[in-house]
């Protein structure tokens, strides 16, 4: 059995998922990504883009309005690799970086009767190109007149109705196709999509490497409590992105408490005015990131929308409770006894529950949190579920 994976990168959260699938599998695994940035122990890899190619495709897609309908050279390369490797199954992960013309690729797979699986790490496969549809429900009937065009689709030209129709046509007649959602919340939405009508669907939650993310006690350096915020991109001006704006508001509400907020992630601003906020910056080493989770008393999630909520799972594996805004995926995969979510933007309530309940919760519940999380978020369990699905899709 040979599985060929297509992804927007060989690193990051989706890159780690592919590595984990290969790590625990007895099958042969191949990866196509724009660029190969590191060695992969159990993956044969292909980089399909030359330097600056993705940037060119991104600019053209912005002008044309198609986020997933250009990339002619890299798409041709991927097709040639598929012909060369002759895999039993194609597994498409995040293809939302202009690395492949998804309509052309799905047409090619159907014509050549190649079984394929698509994992929904975002929502663009069942919308008119939105990574996250947020509260818009036009994707249920056909899109068009997009209310969040620049923010959700990263383009200026509204061809979301046409993109929706093209995606529906791309999936039509796909008999050997499975769509995987990464959370119960997302699967519910995917089942409501006309694009996936007739396509078999599953839910397989993302797995986390429990040999890195696990509970370990630390002696505190001082008597300050730590609230940790881990984000891909910290912005203090955008209310509707990853939540940096609300973190500063929360810090101001709790400025009289002995609580320090620590921010891990790429930062738009290296400094902030709030004395109780410490900007740490990007942390690329996962073992170092796990230590930040372990040292924290509470972990925050402040995104408006997540299809899964990787930081939630990582924090819980390290024995740390999570609080934050309801964003779809996070609350649907969280351990309900050790987390709490409030309505998006309700910072006052969030401050109240941190102060009155969660800031001391870890002191006596850390071990129980980690035990329950290991059962829930195992990367080995995820890999086994995908391996079973690979066997099912080729029947």
Secondary structure as UniProt FT lines:
FT   STRAND          2..6
FT   HELIX           12..23
FT   STRAND          28..33
FT   TURN            41..42
FT   STRAND          44..47
FT   TURN            51..52
FT   HELIX           53..64
FT   HELIX           72..85
FT   STRAND          89..92
FT   HELIX           102..111
FT   TURN            112..113
FT   STRAND          115..120
FT   HELIX           124..126
FT   TURN            134..135
FT   HELIX           138..140
FT   TURN            141..142
FT   TURN            147..148
FT   HELIX           149..153
FT   HELIX           160..171
FT   TURN            172..173
FT   TURN            175..176
FT   STRAND          177..181
FT   HELIX           184..191
FT   HELIX           194..196
FT   TURN            197..198
FT   STRAND          200..203
FT   TURN            210..212
FT   STRAND          225..234
FT   TURN            239..240
FT   HELIX           244..253
FT   TURN            254..256
FT   STRAND          259..267
FT   TURN            275..276
FT   STRAND          277..281
FT   HELIX           286..295
FT   STRAND          298..301
FT   HELIX           310..317
FT   TURN            318..319
FT   STRAND          321..325
FT   HELIX           329..333
FT   HELIX           336..338
FT   STRAND          339..342
FT   TURN            344..345
FT   HELIX           347..356
FT   HELIX           358..360
FT   HELIX           362..376
FT   HELIX           379..393
//
